[in-house]
Amino acid sequence: MAALRQPEIITRLDLSFAGLITTAETDETLTKDQQRIWSSDLRTAATMLGMSPEAVPCDVIWLNQHLFRKTCTDFGKSYDRFRNIGLAPPLRTVLHG
């Protein structure tokens, strides 16, 4: 039986949501709407965690453990707002360079 390979998990422990917000707000390849939405979603996620953006790591494993395994009601958010928080695009951009 072939050994199962674990998918490669990429983390950026040296970058926080604050750094990602700065990157999003100054990235000239993004539209103004993308800059605004990405920054807002990152700030909202930090608030949901009860943390400042500086304290939230761009670490997929950490985010899975602290954010993605809870329901919208755990964070006091409506389903629609919770569903619309888009962390994947900014995280994908920075993690996959």
C-alpha positions as a Markdown table, in Angstrom:
| # | Residue | x | y | z |
|---|---|---|---|---|
| 1 | Met | 0.0 | 0.0 | 0.0 |
| 2 | Ala | 1.4 | 3.4 | -1.0 |
| 3 | Ala | 2.1 | 5.8 | 1.8 |
| 4 | Leu | -0.3 | 8.7 | 2.0 |
| 5 | Arg | 1.4 | 12.1 | 1.6 |
| 6 | Gln | 0.4 | 15.0 | 3.7 |
| 7 | Pro | -0.4 | 18.1 | 1.6 |
| 8 | Glu | 2.2 | 20.8 | 1.8 |
| 9 | Ile | 1.0 | 23.4 | 4.4 |
| 10 | Ile | 2.5 | 26.8 | 4.0 |
| 11 | Thr | 2.6 | 29.2 | 6.9 |
| 12 | Arg | 4.1 | 32.7 | 7.3 |
| 13 | Leu | 4.6 | 33.0 | 11.0 |
| 14 | Asp | 6.6 | 36.2 | 10.5 |
| 15 | Leu | 3.6 | 38.1 | 9.0 |
| 16 | Ser | 0.6 | 39.2 | 10.9 |
| 17 | Phe | -2.8 | 40.4 | 9.7 |
| 18 | Ala | -1.5 | 44.0 | 10.3 |
| 19 | Gly | 1.3 | 43.4 | 7.8 |
| 20 | Leu | -1.2 | 41.8 | 5.4 |
| 21 | Ile | -3.5 | 44.8 | 5.7 |
| 22 | Thr | -0.7 | 47.2 | 4.9 |
| 23 | Thr | 0.3 | 45.0 | 1.9 |
| 24 | Ala | -3.3 | 45.0 | 0.7 |
| 25 | Glu | -3.8 | 48.7 | 1.1 |
| 26 | Thr | -0.6 | 49.5 | -0.8 |
| 27 | Asp | -0.8 | 46.8 | -3.5 |
| 28 | Glu | -1.2 | 48.7 | -6.8 |
| 29 | Thr | -2.3 | 45.5 | -8.6 |
| 30 | Leu | -5.5 | 45.5 | -6.5 |
| 31 | Thr | -8.5 | 47.6 | -7.3 |
| 32 | Lys | -9.6 | 50.1 | -4.7 |
| 33 | Asp | -12.6 | 47.9 | -3.9 |
| 34 | Gln | -10.3 | 44.9 | -3.3 |
| 35 | Gln | -8.0 | 46.9 | -1.1 |
| 36 | Arg | -11.0 | 48.1 | 1.0 |
| 37 | Ile | -12.7 | 44.7 | 1.2 |
| 38 | Trp | -9.5 | 42.7 | 2.0 |
| 39 | Ser | -8.5 | 45.2 | 4.7 |
| 40 | Ser | -12.0 | 45.2 | 6.2 |
| 41 | Asp | -12.3 | 41.4 | 6.2 |
| 42 | Leu | -8.9 | 41.0 | 7.9 |
| 43 | Arg | -9.8 | 43.6 | 10.6 |
| 44 | Thr | -13.2 | 41.9 | 11.1 |
| 45 | Ala | -11.6 | 38.5 | 11.5 |
| 46 | Ala | -9.1 | 39.9 | 14.1 |
| 47 | Thr | -12.0 | 41.5 | 16.0 |
| 48 | Met | -13.9 | 38.2 | 16.0 |
| 49 | Leu | -10.9 | 36.6 | 17.6 |
| 50 | Gly | -10.7 | 39.3 | 20.2 |
| 51 | Met | -7.2 | 40.3 | 19.0 |
| 52 | Ser | -5.5 | 43.2 | 17.3 |
| 53 | Pro | -4.5 | 42.6 | 13.7 |
| 54 | Glu | -0.8 | 42.8 | 14.9 |
| 55 | Ala | -1.4 | 39.7 | 17.1 |
| 56 | Val | -3.1 | 37.5 | 14.4 |
| 57 | Pro | -0.6 | 35.4 | 12.6 |
| 58 | Cys | -0.8 | 34.6 | 8.9 |
| 59 | Asp | -0.6 | 30.9 | 9.8 |
| 60 | Val | -3.2 | 28.6 | 8.1 |
| 61 | Ile | -2.9 | 26.0 | 10.9 |
| 62 | Trp | -3.4 | 28.5 | 13.6 |
| 63 | Leu | -6.4 | 30.1 | 11.8 |
| 64 | Asn | -7.9 | 26.6 | 11.3 |
| 65 | Gln | -7.7 | 26.0 | 15.0 |
| 66 | His | -9.0 | 29.4 | 16.2 |
| 67 | Leu | -11.3 | 30.8 | 13.5 |
| 68 | Phe | -12.4 | 28.3 | 10.9 |
| 69 | Arg | -13.7 | 25.6 | 13.3 |
| 70 | Lys | -16.3 | 27.8 | 15.0 |
| 71 | Thr | -19.7 | 28.8 | 13.8 |
| 72 | Cys | -20.9 | 32.3 | 13.0 |
| 73 | Thr | -23.0 | 32.4 | 16.2 |
| 74 | Asp | -19.8 | 31.7 | 18.2 |
| 75 | Phe | -18.6 | 35.0 | 17.0 |
| 76 | Gly | -21.9 | 36.9 | 17.2 |
| 77 | Lys | -22.0 | 37.3 | 13.4 |
| 78 | Ser | -24.8 | 36.5 | 11.0 |
| 79 | Tyr | -24.4 | 33.6 | 8.6 |
| 80 | Asp | -24.2 | 35.9 | 5.6 |
| 81 | Arg | -21.5 | 38.2 | 7.1 |
| 82 | Phe | -19.5 | 35.2 | 8.3 |
| 83 | Arg | -19.7 | 33.6 | 4.9 |
| 84 | Asn | -18.6 | 36.8 | 3.2 |
| 85 | Ile | -15.5 | 37.3 | 5.2 |
| 86 | Gly | -12.9 | 36.5 | 2.5 |
| 87 | Leu | -9.6 | 35.6 | 4.0 |
| 88 | Ala | -8.6 | 33.2 | 1.3 |
| 89 | Pro | -7.6 | 35.8 | -1.4 |
| 90 | Pro | -5.3 | 37.9 | 0.8 |
| 91 | Leu | -3.8 | 34.8 | 2.5 |
| 92 | Arg | -3.3 | 33.0 | -0.8 |
| 93 | Thr | -1.6 | 36.1 | -2.3 |
| 94 | Val | 0.9 | 36.4 | 0.5 |
| 95 | Leu | 1.5 | 32.7 | 1.2 |
| 96 | His | 1.9 | 31.7 | -2.4 |
| 97 | Gly | 3.7 | 34.9 | -3.4 |
